Amino acid sequence: MRIQKLSILIPAYNEAKTIRNVLQNVSYLKLYKGILKEIIIINDCPTDSTIYEIELFQRENPQCNIRLFNQPVNQGKGAAIHRGIKMATGDYIIIQDADLELNPEDINLLLQKAIDEEIDVVYGSRFLNKNYKNTSFIWHILGNGFLTKLSNLFTGYKLTDMMTCYKLIPTSIVKSLTLKEKRFGFEPEITMKLSKYKNLTIKEVPISYDARSKDEGKKINSGDGIRSIYCILKYRFTN
């Protein structure tokens, strides 16, 4: 398998405190086997100074391959990702959250798995790494675990972390999907739709995870969990 360029999509909403660090880490990340990268930021109409921090980083680092799209109104993470997918020109796509919960260095673990083992789709699993920090037991273990098991029931996959942000997927496949979910329902929706591709191989690799609290900016909530259950059932039987 040959990957020449990776599109890293960064949806950003009210992440002024962390976005510069994320951009720094992603911009200077050396990808596996010298793979090129493009960074696409989708600024989801925040109410804080996120856009100021992004544009300041761009001015200070003109050598970095960063493309910015400003959503006219706030639409949610899923909608931001939809825009990023349209803009992507790489062979593969991966999503990077604009907080500091995930370590961009782990992107190379997914790339290595895909290339060395010729795997079509690779997910980064927070459950396979027992060293995750500050994790909310109720959401991460019970909520996420339940959603993953329910998803596996319909997809036939043996995933441990369906709701993970790190999903490495061929761009051609992502662009062929009609994605509808505008918030966190994006995660179960894309997993259910990938499962309808025949002979598509999907594997996981352990990734690090340093969870933040709601006070620190965590945006997913119980309502998103209920919506995720609905999405699993809906997209199992519809497109």
N, C-alpha and C positions, 0 to 999 in steps of 0.2 A: 504494500500500500504506500502511495506517495502523497504527501501533503506539502504543498508549496507555501500556502499562506493560510493563516488562521484569523478569522474575524472575531474580535473580543467585544461583545456588546455590554455596555454599562448603563443600565437604566438608573437615573438619579432623581431622587425627590427628597428635599430637606436633609441633605447629607453634607452640609457646609463644614462640619467638624472633621469629617473623615475623607472627603472626596480627593483632596490633594495627596494624601498619603496613598490612597488607592491608585491614583493616576501615576504617582511616582513609582510604585511597586510594579505596576503593569507595564509602564513605558520602558523601564530598564530591565525587564525580565528577558533573559536569553532563552529562547524556545528550543526544545529538543530537536537535535539534528539541524540546527540553523534555520528552522522554519520562520518565514517572514510573518509579520502580524500587522493588522490594522485595528485601531481602537476606535470604536464608535460609541459616543456618549449620547444618550437620549435624555435631555433635560426635561423632566416632566412637570414644568411650570411650578416650581417650589415657592414657598412663602418665606424662605430664609435666603442666605447669600450664596447658595450653591452655585448659581451661574457665575457669580463674581469670582469664586474660587477656581472654577473650571477655566474661565477665560484668562485669569491671571496665570494659571499654570501653562496654558497654551502660549501666551506671550513670552514666558520665561523659558519655554522649551520648544521652540519652533521646529527643532529637528525631529520631534516625535510625530509619528504618523497618527494624528488624532483628528477625527471628524466629529463635529458637533451638530446635533439637530435639536432645536427648541420646540417642544410641543406647544401649540397655541393655548391649550387648556390642560389642566391635570386630568389624566385619563386612567392612570394606574400602571402597575409594573408590566402586566401582560400587553397592554396597548403600546407601551414604550418599546417592548421587545419586538412587537410586530413591525414597528417603524425601522428598528435596527436590522431586522431580517431583510427588509426591502433594500436597505442600503448596503448590505454585506456583499463583498466581492471575493472573499476567501473561499478556499476549498471546504473548510469546516467552520462551524460556528460554536462558540461557547459563551455563556453569560457570566459576567462578573458583577456581583452586587457592589454598590457604592459604599458599603460599610466596611468594617475590618473583621468580620466574622470568619472569612475564608482567606487562606494564604495563596496568592497568585502563583507562588512557586509550585503548588500542587497541580497546576494546569499541565505541567510537564509529565506528571504521572499518568494523566489521561491520554496525552499524546503518545507516550511510550507504549501504553497498553494497546492503543488503536493501531499503531504502526507495526510494532514488533509481533503482535499476535493476529494482525489483520482482522480487527474487530470493527464493525460498522459504527456502533454507537457505544460510548463509554460514559457512565455516570460516576460521579465522585460521591462515595458513601461516607457520611459522618458516623454511621453506626459501626462500620468496620474498624474504625479507629477508636479505641477505648480511652484515649487521652483527651477527648473534647472537654472544653472548659466552660464553667458557668452555665451549663445547660439546664433549662427548665425541664424537670422530670415529666411533668404532666403533659406538656406539649410535645417535647421531643421523643420521649419514650412511648407514652400512651397514644397521643394524637397522631404523630407522624408514623409511628409503628403500625397503628390501626389502618391508616390510610394506605400505607404501602402494602399491607397484607390484603386489603380489599382490592386494590389495584391488581396485585398478583393473581388474585382469584379469577379475574376476567381476562388478563393478558397472557397468563401462562408463564410470565417471567418469574424469576426468583430474586427479585431486588430486595435490598434492605433499607433503601432510602430513596423512595420515589419523588419526594418533595425537594430533593437537593437542587441547589442553584447550578452546580457544575454538571452540565450535560453537554458532551462533545458529540455533535451530530453533523453529518455531511450537509453542506449548504443546499445542494440540489434537492435533498429530501425535505429539509425544512421549508424551502420555498414552494414545494409542491403541495404542502398542507394548507388547508383553509382553517386558520386559527381564529377563534372567536373570543376567547376569554380575556378580559381586560385587566383582571387583578391576579391574585395568586392561583386562580383556577387554571392558569396557563400550565402549571406543572402536571396535574393529572390529565389535562386535555392532550398535551403533546405526547405523554406516555401512552395513553390509550390509542391515539392515532398512529403512533409508531408501531404498535403491536399488530396493526392491520397490514403492515408490509410483510410479504412472504419472504422467508429466508434471511431476514434481517438479524444479524447477531448483535447482542447487547450484553455488556459486562460491566462490573463495578470495580473501582479501586478505592482503597481507604484514603481519606483526606482529613486534614486537621480542621478543627472547628472551635472558635472562641465566641460563644453566644453572648449577645448583649440583651439587656433587659428592655422592657417597654419604656422605662424612664430614659434609657440611653438611645431610644429611637426605633426600637423594634416595632414593625408596623403590622405584621400578621396577627390575626386575632381569632377567637372562637368562631365568629361568623364566617371567616375564610375557611375554617375547617369544615363547617357544614356545607359550604359551597363546593368544597373539594369532593365531598361524598356525592353530591348531586352531579358534579362533572364526570366522575368515574362512571356512574350509572348512565348518564346521558350519552357520553361519547363512546361507550361500549356498543351502543345500538344505533347511533347516528353518526353522521360525519360533521 
